[in-house]
């Protein structure tokens, strides 16, 4: 189950400079991941349905989630290597992120809120306020 403690575990595990810039998401449909060849955990991405997404000034980092919201080794996508990025605003619960970088094409649902996790809504508000969704 997604909790604030799971977010804190991810931040500690990967020594992330956290500033309300991580949100949970999930695959819109089962995806065929075409990842860079140096990605060591391709199978984890293929099996994952949920993700933590970290947005920074320089990159988007996607952590596949296994088991009980345990983040695994991430895929880092630098903004300058992303050819297409679009965020479709959903009405209530989710936005849809479309991203293309090289051969990788993603369509992920970004949760706008989650039960008993007020940080999800707060982080989305922050990311919108600094235009990380408008690259």
KEGUGU-306992 format. One line per field, with one value per residue: residue number from 1; residue in one letter; chain; x, y, z of N, C-alpha, C in turn. Coordinates in nm, 3 decimals. Layout:
num: NUM / ...
residuo: a / ...
cadena: A / ...
nX: X / ...
nY: Y / ...
nZ: Z / ...
caX: X / ...
caY: Y / ...
caZ: Z / ...
cX: X / ...
cY: Y / ...
cZ: Z / ...
//
This chain:
num: 1 / 2 / 3 / 4 / 5 / 6 / 7 / 8 / 9 / 10 / 11 / 12 / 13 / 14 / 15 / 16 / 17 / 18 / 19 / 20 / 21 / 22 / 23 / 24 / 25 / 26 / 27 / 28 / 29 / 30 / 31 / 32 / 33 / 34 / 35 / 36 / 37 / 38 / 39 / 40 / 41 / 42 / 43 / 44 / 45 / 46 / 47 / 48 / 49 / 50 / 51 / 52 / 53 / 54 / 55 / 56 / 57 / 58 / 59 / 60 / 61 / 62 / 63 / 64 / 65 / 66 / 67 / 68 / 69 / 70 / 71 / 72 / 73 / 74 / 75 / 76 / 77 / 78 / 79 / 80 / 81 / 82 / 83 / 84 / 85 / 86 / 87 / 88 / 89 / 90 / 91 / 92 / 93 / 94 / 95 / 96 / 97 / 98 / 99 / 100 / 101 / 102 / 103 / 104 / 105 / 106 / 107 / 108 / 109 / 110 / 111 / 112 / 113 / 114 / 115 / 116 / 117 / 118 / 119 / 120 / 121 / 122 / 123 / 124 / 125 / 126 / 127 / 128 / 129 / 130 / 131 / 132 / 133 / 134 / 135
residuo: x / x / x / x / x / x / x / x / x / x / x / x / x / x / x / x / x / x / x / x / x / x / x / x / x / x / x / x / x / x / x / x / x / x / x / x / x / x / x / x / x / x / x / x / x / x / x / x / x / x / x / x / x / x / x / x / x / x / x / x / x / x / x / x / x / x / x / x / x / x / x / x / x / x / x / x / x / x / x / x / x / x / x / x / x / x / x / x / x / x / x / x / x / x / x / x / x / x / x / x / x / x / x / x / x / x / x / x / x / x / x / x / x / x / x / x / x / x / x / x / x / x / x / x / x / x / x / x / x / x / x / x / x / x / x
cadena: A / A / A / A / A / A / A / A / A / A / A / A / A / A / A / A / A / A / A / A / A / A / A / A / A / A / A / A / A / A / A / A / A / A / A / A / A / A / A / A / A / A / A / A / A / A / A / A / A / A / A / A / A / A / A / A / A / A / A / A / A / A / A / A / A / A / A / A / A / A / A / A / A / A / A / A / A / A / A / A / A / A / A / A / A / A / A / A / A / A / A / A / A / A / A / A / A / A / A / A / A / A / A / A / A / A / A / A / A / A / A / A / A / A / A / A / A / A / A / A / A / A / A / A / A / A / A / A / A / A / A / A / A / A / A
nX: 0.084 / 0.052 / 0.222 / 0.330 / 0.562 / 0.672 / 0.747 / 0.942 / 1.128 / 1.217 / 1.339 / 1.550 / 1.687 / 1.788 / 1.912 / 1.781 / 1.740 / 1.486 / 1.203 / 0.918 / 0.874 / 0.810 / 0.588 / 0.331 / 0.258 / 0.107 / 0.104 / -0.072 / -0.167 / -0.055 / 0.282 / 0.532 / 0.840 / 1.101 / 1.398 / 1.704 / 2.015 / 2.193 / 2.040 / 1.994 / 1.788 / 1.571 / 1.370 / 1.234 / 1.108 / 0.940 / 0.764 / 0.655 / 0.377 / 0.322 / 0.470 / 0.717 / 0.761 / 1.005 / 1.058 / 1.283 / 1.481 / 1.650 / 1.588 / 1.367 / 1.295 / 1.226 / 1.104 / 1.058 / 0.809 / 0.800 / 0.648 / 0.537 / 0.513 / 0.789 / 1.056 / 1.258 / 1.577 / 1.622 / 1.511 / 1.664 / 1.579 / 1.691 / 1.596 / 1.680 / 1.705 / 1.454 / 1.214 / 0.942 / 0.690 / 0.405 / 0.136 / -0.172 / -0.444 / -0.640 / -0.980 / -1.059 / -0.907 / -0.665 / -0.389 / -0.259 / 0.049 / 0.241 / 0.529 / 0.823 / 1.134 / 1.397 / 1.381 / 1.203 / 0.874 / 0.631 / 0.329 / 0.189 / -0.017 / -0.065 / -0.112 / -0.334 / -0.425 / -0.433 / -0.583 / -0.556 / -0.305 / -0.196 / 0.026 / 0.051 / -0.133 / -0.038 / 0.223 / 0.167 / 0.045 / 0.264 / 0.444 / 0.301 / 0.298 / 0.562 / 0.594 / 0.685 / 0.537 / 0.506 / 0.699
nY: -0.117 / 0.223 / 0.466 / 0.748 / 0.676 / 0.490 / 0.657 / 0.805 / 0.600 / 0.550 / 0.796 / 0.796 / 0.559 / 0.618 / 0.858 / 1.107 / 1.445 / 1.582 / 1.777 / 1.807 / 1.691 / 1.441 / 1.203 / 0.950 / 0.703 / 0.507 / 0.245 / 0.306 / 0.116 / -0.222 / -0.208 / -0.223 / -0.206 / -0.023 / 0.016 / 0.201 / 0.041 / 0.014 / -0.021 / -0.196 / -0.330 / -0.422 / -0.621 / -0.571 / -0.330 / -0.419 / -0.582 / -0.416 / -0.226 / 0.000 / 0.318 / 0.549 / 0.886 / 1.119 / 1.457 / 1.697 / 1.997 / 1.921 / 1.663 / 1.373 / 1.114 / 0.777 / 0.542 / 0.205 / 0.017 / -0.243 / -0.520 / -0.415 / -0.123 / -0.069 / 0.104 / 0.053 / 0.032 / 0.319 / 0.468 / 0.720 / 1.014 / 1.271 / 1.610 / 1.731 / 1.519 / 1.432 / 1.413 / 1.455 / 1.571 / 1.564 / 1.659 / 1.552 / 1.687 / 1.539 / 1.499 / 1.441 / 1.235 / 1.155 / 1.248 / 1.228 / 1.133 / 1.174 / 1.070 / 1.087 / 0.961 / 0.905 / 0.571 / 0.507 / 0.522 / 0.645 / 0.615 / 0.717 / 0.715 / 0.970 / 0.999 / 1.221 / 1.245 / 1.048 / 0.814 / 0.878 / 0.990 / 1.272 / 1.403 / 1.342 / 1.498 / 1.751 / 1.747 / 1.733 / 1.982 / 2.147 / 2.072 / 2.156 / 2.430 / 2.508 / 2.455 / 2.203 / 2.023 / 2.133 / 2.128
nZ: 0.000 / -0.079 / 0.101 / 0.301 / 0.427 / 0.250 / 0.043 / 0.182 / 0.229 / -0.032 / -0.092 / 0.097 / 0.023 / -0.234 / -0.196 / -0.257 / -0.348 / -0.211 / -0.284 / -0.273 / -0.520 / -0.621 / -0.747 / -0.746 / -0.996 / -1.262 / -1.509 / -1.808 / -1.986 / -2.044 / -2.116 / -2.373 / -2.297 / -2.432 / -2.357 / -2.285 / -2.369 / -2.156 / -1.933 / -1.647 / -1.519 / -1.679 / -1.681 / -1.443 / -1.500 / -1.703 / -1.562 / -1.372 / -1.259 / -1.124 / -1.038 / -0.912 / -0.982 / -1.036 / -1.067 / -1.186 / -1.236 / -1.440 / -1.526 / -1.567 / -1.354 / -1.338 / -1.125 / -1.106 / -0.934 / -0.701 / -0.534 / -0.221 / -0.278 / -0.312 / -0.431 / -0.716 / -0.899 / -1.101 / -1.414 / -1.587 / -1.746 / -1.928 / -1.969 / -2.208 / -2.382 / -2.426 / -2.666 / -2.705 / -2.488 / -2.302 / -2.099 / -2.022 / -1.874 / -1.633 / -1.519 / -1.245 / -1.076 / -1.205 / -1.416 / -1.750 / -1.870 / -2.153 / -2.317 / -2.512 / -2.587 / -2.776 / -2.874 / -2.682 / -2.579 / -2.371 / -2.185 / -1.914 / -1.623 / -1.395 / -1.060 / -0.902 / -0.650 / -0.350 / -0.134 / 0.210 / 0.177 / 0.173 / 0.078 / -0.192 / -0.338 / -0.257 / -0.366 / -0.641 / -0.677 / -0.621 / -0.831 / -1.055 / -1.001 / -1.043 / -1.303 / -1.398 / -1.536 / -1.778 / -1.988
caX: 0.000 / 0.125 / 0.222 / 0.437 / 0.683 / 0.729 / 0.815 / 1.062 / 1.222 / 1.275 / 1.427 / 1.669 / 1.758 / 1.857 / 1.966 / 1.715 / 1.711 / 1.340 / 1.138 / 0.780 / 0.885 / 0.788 / 0.448 / 0.309 / 0.187 / 0.093 / 0.095 / -0.207 / -0.189 / 0.070 / 0.373 / 0.651 / 0.946 / 1.221 / 1.485 / 1.844 / 2.084 / 2.263 / 1.944 / 2.020 / 1.669 / 1.465 / 1.260 / 1.157 / 1.020 / 0.837 / 0.668 / 0.598 / 0.255 / 0.323 / 0.597 / 0.739 / 0.820 / 1.077 / 1.079 / 1.379 / 1.512 / 1.730 / 1.549 / 1.258 / 1.348 / 1.114 / 1.138 / 0.954 / 0.772 / 0.774 / 0.592 / 0.458 / 0.562 / 0.934 / 1.115 / 1.377 / 1.669 / 1.543 / 1.545 / 1.680 / 1.558 / 1.728 / 1.501 / 1.729 / 1.692 / 1.311 / 1.168 / 0.802 / 0.639 / 0.272 / 0.058 / -0.316 / -0.506 / -0.759 / -1.082 / -1.059 / -0.808 / -0.539 / -0.345 / -0.191 / 0.176 / 0.294 / 0.669 / 0.901 / 1.278 / 1.457 / 1.286 / 1.113 / 0.749 / 0.557 / 0.201 / 0.167 / -0.117 / -0.009 / -0.216 / -0.347 / -0.449 / -0.443 / -0.647 / -0.465 / -0.173 / -0.213 / 0.147 / 0.035 / -0.199 / 0.055 / 0.334 / 0.115 / 0.027 / 0.397 / 0.498 / 0.230 / 0.336 / 0.697 / 0.585 / 0.752 / 0.449 / 0.489 / 0.827
caY: 0.000 / 0.348 / 0.547 / 0.848 / 0.604 / 0.430 / 0.768 / 0.834 / 0.491 / 0.574 / 0.912 / 0.754 / 0.456 / 0.676 / 0.987 / 1.201 / 1.578 / 1.589 / 1.906 / 1.787 / 1.670 / 1.300 / 1.164 / 0.812 / 0.683 / 0.368 / 0.226 / 0.317 / -0.020 / -0.298 / -0.146 / -0.292 / -0.111 / -0.019 / 0.094 / 0.207 / -0.087 / 0.009 / -0.040 / -0.330 / -0.391 / -0.419 / -0.710 / -0.505 / -0.235 / -0.494 / -0.639 / -0.313 / -0.155 / 0.126 / 0.389 / 0.680 / 0.974 / 1.232 / 1.565 / 1.799 / 2.096 / 1.862 / 1.529 / 1.295 / 0.985 / 0.684 / 0.428 / 0.101 / -0.025 / -0.386 / -0.557 / -0.319 / 0.010 / -0.059 / 0.157 / -0.015 / 0.117 / 0.403 / 0.510 / 0.865 / 1.076 / 1.412 / 1.690 / 1.760 / 1.401 / 1.405 / 1.480 / 1.494 / 1.561 / 1.625 / 1.619 / 1.572 / 1.705 / 1.461 / 1.574 / 1.424 / 1.157 / 1.128 / 1.312 / 1.132 / 1.182 / 1.113 / 1.106 / 1.015 / 0.987 / 0.801 / 0.463 / 0.491 / 0.598 / 0.612 / 0.675 / 0.683 / 0.789 / 1.033 / 1.015 / 1.356 / 1.229 / 0.909 / 0.805 / 0.882 / 1.035 / 1.412 / 1.447 / 1.325 / 1.621 / 1.862 / 1.739 / 1.771 / 2.127 / 2.206 / 2.048 / 2.247 / 2.569 / 2.535 / 2.421 / 2.080 / 1.952 / 2.213 / 2.139
caZ: 0.000 / -0.087 / 0.222 / 0.307 / 0.467 / 0.128 / -0.023 / 0.260 / 0.203 / -0.165 / -0.079 / 0.169 / -0.053 / -0.349 / -0.156 / -0.347 / -0.294 / -0.220 / -0.269 / -0.318 / -0.664 / -0.652 / -0.749 / -0.789 / -1.122 / -1.304 / -1.653 / -1.862 / -2.035 / -2.041 / -2.213 / -2.419 / -2.267 / -2.515 / -2.270 / -2.326 / -2.350 / -2.029 / -1.824 / -1.593 / -1.459 / -1.780 / -1.641 / -1.338 / -1.569 / -1.778 / -1.469 / -1.285 / -1.299 / -1.053 / -1.047 / -0.853 / -1.082 / -0.979 / -1.164 / -1.145 / -1.339 / -1.547 / -1.569 / -1.508 / -1.310 / -1.319 / -1.039 / -1.106 / -0.800 / -0.685 / -0.404 / -0.145 / -0.310 / -0.295 / -0.553 / -0.766 / -0.975 / -1.190 / -1.550 / -1.587 / -1.876 / -1.925 / -2.045 / -2.342 / -2.468 / -2.443 / -2.788 / -2.688 / -2.352 / -2.292 / -1.983 / -2.041 / -1.744 / -1.606 / -1.449 / -1.100 / -1.004 / -1.272 / -1.539 / -1.835 / -1.921 / -2.276 / -2.325 / -2.612 / -2.581 / -2.860 / -2.906 / -2.568 / -2.577 / -2.249 / -2.152 / -1.774 / -1.547 / -1.276 / -0.959 / -0.849 / -0.506 / -0.305 / -0.003 / 0.325 / 0.134 / 0.134 / 0.010 / -0.337 / -0.385 / -0.233 / -0.461 / -0.772 / -0.677 / -0.633 / -0.965 / -1.146 / -0.973 / -1.098 / -1.445 / -1.439 / -1.626 / -1.901 / -2.057
cX: 0.089 / 0.110 / 0.335 / 0.569 / 0.750 / 0.803 / 0.945 / 1.169 / 1.293 / 1.375 / 1.558 / 1.753 / 1.841 / 1.912 / 1.914 / 1.701 / 1.563 / 1.288 / 0.996 / 0.774 / 0.873 / 0.638 / 0.436 / 0.236 / 0.174 / 0.081 / -0.050 / -0.253 / -0.056 / 0.160 / 0.484 / 0.765 / 1.062 / 1.316 / 1.627 / 1.917 / 2.155 / 2.170 / 1.955 / 1.895 / 1.549 / 1.346 / 1.174 / 1.061 / 0.908 / 0.729 / 0.596 / 0.471 / 0.249 / 0.464 / 0.598 / 0.805 / 0.878 / 1.101 / 1.179 / 1.398 / 1.578 / 1.677 / 1.417 / 1.319 / 1.229 / 1.163 / 1.027 / 0.930 / 0.744 / 0.712 / 0.506 / 0.516 / 0.709 / 0.993 / 1.243 / 1.463 / 1.596 / 1.596 / 1.550 / 1.666 / 1.586 / 1.633 / 1.549 / 1.726 / 1.546 / 1.261 / 1.025 / 0.763 / 0.506 / 0.201 / -0.087 / -0.382 / -0.634 / -0.857 / -1.070 / -0.932 / -0.671 / -0.516 / -0.275 / -0.065 / 0.216 / 0.437 / 0.736 / 1.045 / 1.347 / 1.352 / 1.182 / 0.991 / 0.668 / 0.423 / 0.169 / 0.058 / -0.049 / -0.123 / -0.216 / -0.370 / -0.457 / -0.498 / -0.539 / -0.323 / -0.183 / -0.091 / 0.134 / -0.026 / -0.104 / 0.169 / 0.288 / 0.096 / 0.162 / 0.452 / 0.429 / 0.276 / 0.473 / 0.708 / 0.664 / 0.666 / 0.435 / 0.621 / 0.806
cY: 0.125 / 0.427 / 0.650 / 0.781 / 0.539 / 0.536 / 0.799 / 0.725 / 0.509 / 0.689 / 0.874 / 0.655 / 0.516 / 0.816 / 1.098 / 1.337 / 1.607 / 1.729 / 1.897 / 1.760 / 1.523 / 1.271 / 1.017 / 0.809 / 0.536 / 0.363 / 0.235 / 0.181 / -0.093 / -0.244 / -0.241 / -0.193 / -0.128 / 0.074 / 0.101 / 0.079 / -0.097 / -0.004 / -0.183 / -0.401 / -0.387 / -0.504 / -0.648 / -0.405 / -0.307 / -0.548 / -0.534 / -0.254 / -0.017 / 0.185 / 0.509 / 0.761 / 1.096 / 1.334 / 1.664 / 1.898 / 2.031 / 1.730 / 1.483 / 1.160 / 0.896 / 0.562 / 0.324 / 0.055 / -0.175 / -0.408 / -0.449 / -0.178 / 0.029 / -0.014 / 0.084 / 0.081 / 0.189 / 0.412 / 0.662 / 0.917 / 1.226 / 1.491 / 1.714 / 1.639 / 1.361 / 1.486 / 1.530 / 1.474 / 1.634 / 1.570 / 1.654 / 1.576 / 1.622 / 1.543 / 1.562 / 1.361 / 1.147 / 1.220 / 1.204 / 1.197 / 1.103 / 1.163 / 1.024 / 1.061 / 0.874 / 0.698 / 0.442 / 0.581 / 0.551 / 0.682 / 0.628 / 0.771 / 0.842 / 1.057 / 1.157 / 1.354 / 1.080 / 0.909 / 0.797 / 0.923 / 1.178 / 1.465 / 1.434 / 1.451 / 1.740 / 1.863 / 1.775 / 1.921 / 2.197 / 2.192 / 2.137 / 2.390 / 2.606 / 2.489 / 2.297 / 1.998 / 2.022 / 2.230 / 2.136
cZ: 0.000 / 0.043 / 0.213 / 0.345 / 0.346 / 0.048 / 0.050 / 0.238 / 0.069 / -0.158 / -0.010 / 0.087 / -0.166 / -0.321 / -0.248 / -0.278 / -0.313 / -0.193 / -0.324 / -0.468 / -0.705 / -0.645 / -0.789 / -0.923 / -1.152 / -1.455 / -1.697 / -1.914 / -2.024 / -2.151 / -2.252 / -2.404 / -2.364 / -2.443 / -2.326 / -2.288 / -2.216 / -1.908 / -1.773 / -1.545 / -1.554 / -1.737 / -1.532 / -1.401 / -1.642 / -1.686 / -1.385 / -1.346 / -1.236 / -1.055 / -0.954 / -0.963 / -1.012 / -1.090 / -1.107 / -1.259 / -1.461 / -1.601 / -1.508 / -1.474 / -1.277 / -1.241 / -1.052 / -0.963 / -0.800 / -0.548 / -0.343 / -0.158 / -0.274 / -0.428 / -0.588 / -0.848 / -1.087 / -1.333 / -1.546 / -1.729 / -1.863 / -2.014 / -2.188 / -2.435 / -2.490 / -2.563 / -2.774 / -2.542 / -2.347 / -2.169 / -2.011 / -1.904 / -1.735 / -1.523 / -1.297 / -1.043 / -1.071 / -1.391 / -1.621 / -1.892 / -2.044 / -2.291 / -2.434 / -2.601 / -2.657 / -2.898 / -2.796 / -2.583 / -2.457 / -2.245 / -2.010 / -1.715 / -1.420 / -1.178 / -0.906 / -0.698 / -0.476 / -0.163 / 0.106 / 0.290 / 0.082 / 0.059 / -0.142 / -0.397 / -0.371 / -0.335 / -0.602 / -0.782 / -0.693 / -0.775 / -1.069 / -1.126 / -1.028 / -1.244 / -1.487 / -1.533 / -1.761 / -1.975 / -2.206
//
